[in-house]
Amino acid sequence: MLSRILVVTALYATPVAAEPLFPNSVVSNSIDFIRGDDPSAFHCLAYTGVIRAEMPDKRSDVLFVDDVFAYLARFRDGTDVPIWIHPDIGSEAAARDIARPAVEALGKLPTAMRGRLNHVVIHSGNETAFAEDEGRFFVLYSENIKTRLRDNDLEETVFHESVHATLDVPFLRDAAWLAAQAADGAFITEYAARHPAKEDFAESALFAWALLQHPGRLPLSFETRVRTIMPNRLAFFETLLNDGPVFTRTDLRPDC
């Protein structure tokens, strides 16, 4: 369980109003915040059969779907995440193939985030991902997964949506977050600036994760601007994202 964060008592002042760094954090830049060869805690994917499940979809008002392919993604830190794949994907083999890169990306999340994630929904199609914070899940689409893989953006997409799914509810109205946001007085992306109450948290979290977990990964000029634009948010996320081990255990679990 993520601990509550105390209100920041010493806030850094942003010296000058700074322009956003990019239109958005995931697809409008060439930064590979989370790389394909970064360590993943993913261990195995167990097929658990077909189920009737809630499968929210941007394209339809139909909520419950029968014959959903159900899996349990198991990770070496002891966490498990159910993966539900729409039957329109075709076959169990096709479902497993489309799930594999998504669960590898899930294995690169901080343990505390993955531990709060309720499940992941995957549809056939080419819509963009979205998250549901109250239900603690997010939704991916098969063709968009392939596009994000080609563009080296899948890990970042999974991280962004996982932030919404696991951290929005406890922290969007947290006094420490609101104080840090107000003290910075600037936004890291245009998307965050347009949606400060909803998207700034997830947009800022990805930059913070790259700086904290992978020092030196961001180009120096970008890192300098990140530290200028969001010093108080960085301090907030340094506490939040380091609240407990990233990969709690390294011992292998039983095979699926």
N, C-alpha and C positions, 0 to 999 in steps of 0.2 A: 504494500500500500504506500502510495506516495505521501510523504509527510507534508503538512501545511507549511507554507513559507512565511516567515515573519516579515512585516512591512520593512522595506529598506529604510534605514535611518540616515545613511549618508549617500546622497544621490550625486552622480557626476553631472555636471552641466555641459550641454552640447554647446560648443563655442560659437557656432554660426549655424543658421538654417541650412540644411544640406538637401540637395536634390536626391530623389530615389536613385538607387543604383541601376535597377533594371525594371522593365514592365512587370515581370513576375519572377519568382525564384526558380521555377522548374523548367519552363520551355523557352524562355526568352534570352537565354545566355548559353555560353559554351562551357560553363563550369561543370565538372563532374564532381559534385559534392560528395557523393557516395559511390565508390567504384565497384565495378563488377568483381574485382579480385580482392575486395575487402573481406575480412573474416566474417563468416555467417554462422550463427548458432543453429541453423537448420540441421536436423538429424534425419528425419524420414517422413514420408507421407503415407498414412494408412487409409485405405479405402474402407468405408464403413457401410456402404450400400446406398440404396436410393431412399429418399425421404420426401415428405411434404414439408415445404419450408416457405417462409416469407422471403420473397425475392424482389425488393423494390427496383423499379426500372424507370428511367427517364421517359421512355417511349410508351408506357402503358400504365393504366390504373389497376391492372390485375396485380394483386399482392401475393396470394398463395399459389404455389406451383407444385404439382406432383412430379414424382420421378426425378427429383433433383439428385445429382451425383454428390455424395457427402464424403468428405475426407477429414482426417484429423492430422494436422501438421504438428509434428513433435520437434522440440528444440532441446539442445544439450544443456540448457540452464533450467530445465524442469517445466518450462511453459508449454502449453498446447493451444492451438488455434484451429477451430473448425473452419473448413473451407467448403462452401456450397456452390455448385456449378450447375447452371441451367441445362436441362436436357437438350435444348436446341444446339448445344455444342456438338452433339452427334453420338459419341461413344464414350465409354469409360476411359479408353486409351487416349482419346483426344482431350478429355477433361483433365486427365493427369498431366498431359503435355503442357496445357495452358496454365495449369496450376503451378508447375515446377518453378518457373522464374519468379512468380509472385511470392512463393513461400521462401525462396532463397533471399529475396529482398526483405521479407519479414524477419529473417534471421539476423539482419543487420541493425534492427531497432534496438534501443536500450531495453534491457530486461523489464524494467518497470512499465514501459509503454506496452510491450507485447503482452505482459501479464494482465493488463487491463482490457485488452482487445477481446470482444465477445466472439466475433466471427468475421469472415470475409465472404462477400457474394461476387461471383463472376458470371457475367452474361456473355452470350454470343453477340457480336456487333462492334460498332466503332464509335460509341459515345465516350465522353470524357468521364473520369472517375469522380465520385462524390462520396461524402461521408455522412453518417447519422450519429450525432454526438450523444443523444439520449440512449440510443440502443447500443452504442459503442461498437459499431461496425462500419465498414466502407464497401463500396461497390466498384468493381473494375469491369471492363469490357474487352473481349478477346482480341479484337483487331487493334484496339488502342494499346493493349499490352505489347503487341508486336511492334507497333510504331515507337512506343517509349523505349523498348529494348534497342531498336535500331539507332535511336537518338541518344542512347545512354541516359535516359531520364526515368527509367522504371523505378529504381531505388528511391529517387527523390520524390516521385509521385506517391509511392507507398508510405514514405516517411511523412509527407505533407498530410495525406488523408488519415494516417494513423494518429497524428497530432490532433486533428479535429475529433477523431473517434474516441480518443483516450484522455485528452487533456483539456479540451474546451470546457466541459461541464465543471470540473473542479477549479479551473484557473482563470477563465475569461473575466470573471468578476472579482478575482482575488485582489485585495488591496495592494499587495506588493507589485503585481503586474500592472495595475492601473497607475500606480505611482511611478514606476519605471517608464511606462509609455509616455506619461505626461512630462516627465523630466527630460526625456530625450528630445521631444518636440519635433521629430522628423521621422520619416518612414524609409525602410530599406528598399521597398519596391513600390511601383505605382499601384499595383493591385492592393497592397497593404494600405496605401493612402486612401484609396477609394472605399475600402471596407475596413476601417480601423477597429470596429467592434467585433468583427468576425474573422477576417483573414490576416490581420497583422500578426497575430499570435503564431499561426502556422508558418507564415512567410519568414518571420524573424527566427523561428526555431531552427529552420534548416541551415541558415547562415551560422547560427550559434553552434549547432552540432558540428559543422565542418571545422570551425575554429577550435572548439574544445576537444573534439575526438581525434581530429587529424590536423594538428598544427603544421603550418606551412603549406597546406594543400591549396588554399586560395592564393591567387597571385598577390604579391605584396601590395600593389596599388589598390586592389579590391579590399584586402584585409584592412588596410589603413582607413579606407572609407567606411567599412563596416564599423570599425571601432569609433569612428567619428560620429556616425549617424545613430548608433544604438548602444552606447556604452552601458546604460542602465539595464537595458534588456539583456545584454550579455551577462551582466552580473546576476540577473534573475535566473537565466537559463543555466548558468554555471552551477547554481544550487539545485535547480529542478532536475536537470538531466544527469547530474552526478549523484542523485539521491538513491544510493544503493549501487551495487555492482552492475556493470553493463552486461557481462555474460557471467551469471552467478556461479555456474559449475562447468567444468570441462570434461567430466566423465561421460562416456557414451551411454546412452540409454539402450534398452533392449530394441532390437530391430522391429520394424513395423510388420 
